[in-house]
Amino acid sequence: MNRRRGLEVRWLNWSDAGEAILDLRRRVFVDEMNWPEKRIHRDRDADGLHLCAMSDGEIVAAISAYVYEPGAPELAALELSDTDGPTVGIGMRVELPEYRGHLISIEMGTSMACQISESLRPSRFFLYVHVDTLLHLVDRYARRNFTYHTQVGSGEDAVVVMKVEGKEELEEFYLNHRDLARKYSADDDGIRVPSLVRFLAESKRENLLAVDRLGSENHYLEQLRLGTEAPRLTAQGQVILAEQRPRLALTPFPPAPASLLDIGTGPGEYLATIAKEKSFAGYQVRGVEPAPGLLARARAAFPEYDFREGSAYTTGEPESSRDVVTANFLFVHLRSPDLALLEIRRILRPAGLLYVVDINDASFTGPEAIQRMMQIYDRNYVGDRLLLNDLPRRAREFGFEPVRHFSTTLHNTGGAEPVFGKDEIRLGKADAWSLLSFVRAQRGCEEIFREAQDSYFATECRLSLNLETQVYRLSA
Ligand SMILES: C[S@@+](CC[C@H](N)C(=O)[O-])C[C@H]1O[C@@H](n2cnc3c(N)ncnc32)[C@H](O)[C@@H]1O
């Protein structure tokens, strides 16, 4: 019997589920494993993050995590020194015997690690295992990027403390867990874990969300130089506009007077160009951009438009103030799309539209060597070029209903000038390759990029990649 079918996974507050979680821990650890009762209690359970799998209203599996601010005495007791941000302790993972062997809590734990990394951006993860009964788990956690830190306590209280700490180590921890989560969710009966960001917002614990730390990251510009990127965006913008014109005309934007905010507006061309389209006649428009260099370019090139500093997580806009939000090639560069959806939900008026244009690497086709190159890139890029397949599900969680979905396939079979067909654009061989030029900029991808490029230009081959437009309406 497939125990995964019909399970509902939810984040729950201790005040609602604490008794049931304790009961589950008791059945497994005290009754089955003879642990003393005191061990199933954690000091921070009351404000922990608890992810539970339910079957017919009963909790059958659970995993908990705890957030500690620097200086918390619990950390000192485990010989964990101060860091500059929060530490997250991964706590007990437990499931009823009949649900074991189905990887339920392992999948939940993977998604939990991934979502906590995205939205809380902790400076450290740790866990501990009891030496007397669970020492065999040390190897398993080592495969999940935890390293041995220390052993504390003695006798039956002895525990091995393991941690993930350091910029590169935390990034690899995140990428590893995201990769595993993607593989799990590709299964038909994969476990669907709802959004932690939404749960924290609904339970009035937004203070845990790393809005400032996330807002100071720019994964797009981390790899690319402004000097070469701004002209490339401008050139690309002309092709995109030709593709977008009919898409804009088919989208039911509200009539003027209305207002539009373009997030991640970059050098400003996109906003300046779409603002002249019929759909937005009479609109008040504004662009927000976090990178000072791009913001300065936008202001200098288009002084007639209003550009402000802001990120997708903190736009600086008042609540319910915008009728339309556009995000052109933004979402795939975000670490936390959920936090952006939360902010967009806040600033849109009821029934306002979110208009997203982005590339979808899940649609990529090409020779094996180039596919492999893309897979390595997508595994290691902190943004998510596979996001668009999952965006409708995520957006729905934040109250957005899809209203339009357009897909344009970009091919490499054109000539010197792009050829526009129905739902397709044929680009010349070199122009199509330049769409993938960003790969070279990722550390560790230089060689595989060069090899793929050599074989691409030495042989006849076909590439294709979809550009998607997804339009959502915020529920009224
Ligand atoms: C591929 S560029 C697209 C620029 C512009 N939308 C266009 O289509 O020309 C991605 C943009 O997103 C911006 N960006 C990166 N991280 C961001 C964040 N967290 N919030 C808002 N914008 C962000 C970058 O600085 C850059 O301007």
The ligand as an ORCA input file, in Angstrom:
! r2SCAN-3c Opt
* xyz 0 1
  C      17.690     39.884    -16.315
  S      17.644     41.419    -15.523
  C      16.123     42.049    -16.181
  C      16.024     43.532    -16.148
  C      14.738     44.109    -16.773
  N      13.556     43.629    -16.117
  C      14.682     43.797    -18.242
  O      13.860     42.988    -18.635
  O      15.489     44.362    -18.977
  C      17.250     41.033    -13.842
  C      17.050     42.254    -12.982
  O      16.592     41.861    -11.687
  C      17.284     42.644    -10.722
  N      17.231     41.937     -9.440
  C      18.034     40.973     -8.962
  N      17.644     40.594     -7.724
  C      16.552     41.335     -7.433
  C      15.689     41.421     -6.298
  N      15.866     40.654     -5.221
  N      14.670     42.293     -6.348
  C      14.453     43.063     -7.428
  N      15.250     43.023     -8.517
  C      16.274     42.176     -8.521
  C      18.660     42.802    -11.319
  O      19.408     43.841    -10.720
  C      18.307     43.064    -12.761
  O      18.016     44.406    -12.981
*
